[in-house]
Amino acid sequence: MNRSPSIFWPDQRRPDQRRFAEKGLLAPIMSAIGRSGRAVTISADSTSRASMPVSGLRRGLAGTSLVAAALALPVAAQAQTYQCSAPSSVERVRPDLLSDSQPKRDIPIGSYTLAITWAPQYCRDNGSRTGSTFQCAAGNRFGFTLHGLWPDGIGKDWPQYCHDAEFVPPPVIKAHLCTTPSAQLLQHEWAKHGTCMPGYRPAKYFAQSAALYGKLKFPNMDALSRTSLTAGRFAAAMASANPGLKADMMRVTATKQGWLDEVWICLDRRFRYRRCPVHQGGLAVGAPLEIWRGSR
């Protein structure tokens, strides 16, 4: 599957000099780039956290205590894409077709997976690839982006490419580019996964996906990235930021080098959080995990 990263903009001022006001749907936690090129989290309603040096946090809140501090600052999903300007027109997409290695598999749906991607890592690994410009090099900034909503089967297999896929209408693509910042990925998700959901057309499929994504809140990724982190502790941080979501209801994936890549959230057939099946994979609870914060 194609891969679709807190939001950053350059600022030469020190973190304790930055203060941002927000309104509307944006969360009160912002991210900015300091002199080091690393992300620094700022509280819009207080400068106390911004003025506390990371070294001080480490001395006072070591290990799980620092993770707990990160949990106190959840960030709404909408804030993950606040620095995004949809283009006036969208790129032309290619058909996404089944193949010998990706065959049609029209089987009953037993559950769902909501997959989200940590975009700084995606851009670190794929920023020069064709189709990544809007996400990685067009002045936009993303945190967690929506990869897709995937129907799962009753066993280990999953449905895919169930029916011929129409092209996703350009207005639908444009409406969701600041959530899933790739027109071709949107076409792929509809063709491979959306066509397996009875009664769904592109607009309804992406509206459902975006609604589930929009409910998520995220822990303070900058603070977490500065801790001795494991997949289990990251999952606990995500769970603490989202009522009803538990650590065993998600799978954390990473690159071969151990950098956070994606989070797969397990859902039942009514799109409620559920415990993930053992066969779904992901990192072991004790696996070391690092978070790339971005360097632009």
N, C-alpha and C positions, 0 to 999 in steps of 0.2 A: 504494500500500500504506500502511496505517496506520503511524505511527511509534511506536514504543514508547519515566541519567545516572549517582568515589570517593564515598563516602558521608559525609554531614556531620551533625554535631550542634553546637548552639551551646555555646560555652564562653568565658567572659570571661578566662580565664587566658592568659598568654603561652605561645607554642608550647614554649619551653624548660621550662615548668613542667608540661607535660602528659606523662603516661606511662600507657600502657594495657597491661594484661595480657590475653592472649587464650589460648584453648584450643580444642580440637576442630579444626574445619575452617578456622577463621579464620586468615588470613595474619598475619604479624607486622607488617605495615605498616598503619597506621590513618590516617584523615583527620579533621581537626577544624576548626572555624571559629575564627579568631582575631578580634581586635578589628576588623580590616579587613573582615570578612565573607568573606574568601577562604580557600580550603582550605590547610591546612598539614599536611604529612606527618610522622608521628611514628613512630619505631622503638620497638616494644614491648620489645626486649631491650637497647636502648642509648639514651642521651640525646644522644650525640655529634652525630648528624645533626640532631636537633631543635634543638640549641642553636646550630647554625651559621647565621648570618643569610644570607638570600638574596643580599644585596649581596656578601658574602664569597664565596659560590659563584660569582657572576658574575665577580668579579675573578679568581678562581683557575681557573675552568673555563668559558671562553668558547666559544661556537659549538658544534662537535660534541663537545667535551670535556664540556660540561654535559649534552648528550644521553647521552653514555656514562655519566655519573654517574646519570642517571635509570634507565638500564638495569640498574644494580646493585641496584635495589629492586623487582623484579617483585611484583605483587600477585595472589594467587590469585583466580580468578573467583568463588569462593564468597564472598569478602570483599566483593564488589561489592554484595551484597544483605543484609549482616548486620543492618542496621537496617530490618527489614521484619517486620511482624506481619500474617499472613494473617487476613482477616475471618472471623467465625464462619459467615457465609453469603455467598455470592457474588451479584453482581448478575445479573439476568436478561438474557440475551443475545438479540440479534435474529438472524434468519437472515441469512447473508451470501450473496447470490445473484449469479449471473452477469448480465450486461447487454450492451447493444449495444457499449459501450465496453470491457467486460471479458467477452469471450465464452469459451465452452468451447473448450479446445485440448488435446485428448487425443493427445499425440505422445510418442514414445519419450524416455526419460531418458538424457541423455549425461553429466551431471555434476550437482553440487549447489553451492549457495551457502549459507553460514551467515552471516546478517546480524545484526550487533550494533549497538546504538544508544547514543550517549553521552547519557545521560539529563539531565544538567544543561542541555544545549542544548535537548533536547526540551522540558523544563519551562519554559525561558526563552521558547520560541516558542509553546508550546501549553498552558501550565499552567492557563489559564482555560477551556479547552475541556471540554465535557461528556465524561465518561469518563476525564479525566486526574487526578481527585481522589486516587485511591489512590496514584498514582505521585508526584504533585507537591504535594499539600496535605493528606496524611493522617498526617503525622508520620513517614512512611517516608523513607528516603534510599537512592538508588541511584547506581551508577557506570555501567559498561556493562551494559545489559540485553539480553536476547535478543529480537531482532525475530522471526526465524524461520529455518526450514530450507526452502530453496526448490529444488525440482527444476529443472534446466536442460535445454534440448533439446540436440540434436547440433549445430545451427546457431545462428542468432541468436534464433530463437523459443524459447519455453519453454512447458511444459505448465501449464495452470491450469484450475480448476473442472472437473476430469475426470469427476466423478460427483456425484450428489446428496449433500449433506453432512448428516449427522445433527448434532444439537446435541451439543456437547462436554459430557459429564456434569459436573455441578457438582463432584464430588470431584476430577476431573481438573483442572478449572480452578483449584480451591483449591490443589492440590498444586503448581501451576506459577506462581501469581501473584507469588511473590517472585523469579521468574526473568524472566517476561514480565508486567509489572504492569498488565495490562488484560484483563478477561474478554472484551470484544468483540474485541480484537486476537487473542486465542487462538482464538476462533471463526472469525475471518477467515483466520488462517493455516491452520487445518484445512481450511476450505472451499476456499480458493484453491490451496493447495499440498499439504496432506496427502492429499487425495483422489486425487492423481495418483501416489502411491507405492503400488504393488501390494502387497497383503498387510498394509497398515497400517490400524489403527483409531486413534481419538484418543489412547488411553493409550500405545500403542506409538510413535506419531508424536512426541508431546511428550517421551516418555522418551528417544528417539533424539536429538532436538534438544537437550534438557537435558544429555545425556551429552557431546555435542560442545562445548557451551558451557562445561560444567564443567571441561574439560581446559585451557581457556585461562588464561594468566596475562597480566597487564597491566603495562606499565612505570609508573614513578612519574609519574602524570599531572600532579601539581602542579609537579614540576621541569620537565617538558616544556613546560608552559604558560608558563613563564618564559623560554623560549629563543626565538631567531629560528628558527621552525620551518617546514618545508616538508612536503608530503604524503609525499615520499620519505623524509625523516628520521624522520617518525612511523612509517611502515611498517617502517623498519629497526629502530626501537625495539621495535615489536611483535614483529618476527621474532626479535630477540635474546632476548626474554623467553620464547619458545616454541620448544623444540628441534624441528627438522624443518620449521618454518614459515619461508619466505623472503619478502622484501619483494615479489617479483613474484607471490606467491600470494594477494595481497589487493588490494582496491580501496578507497581512502579517498574518502569523499564529504563535502561541506561545504555549508553554506548559501550563498546568493548573496553574503553578506558575508564568506565565507571562514572560518566557524567550523566546527570538526569536528562532523559530523552522525552518520555511520555508518561502519562498516568491514564490507566484504563479503569473506569468506574463501572461497576457491575449493577445492572438494573433488571428487575423482573418484567414480565410482559405488560405491566401497567406503569412502567417507567419509575418504579420505586426502587430505592437502594436495596441491594441484597448482598449476601455473602458470595464472594467469588468462588467458582468451582476450582478445585485443586489443579485440574488439567490446563487451566488458562495460562499458566506460566507467570512470568515476571520475576523480579529479583527476590532472593531469599530475604527474610526479615532482617537478618544481621549483616547483609551485604553492604560494604562501604559505598557511600554515594557522595558525589560532589555536584555543585550547582554552578554553572557558568553564568556570570552576571552580565556579560557583554563588555565590550571595550571601546564602543563608539561614542 
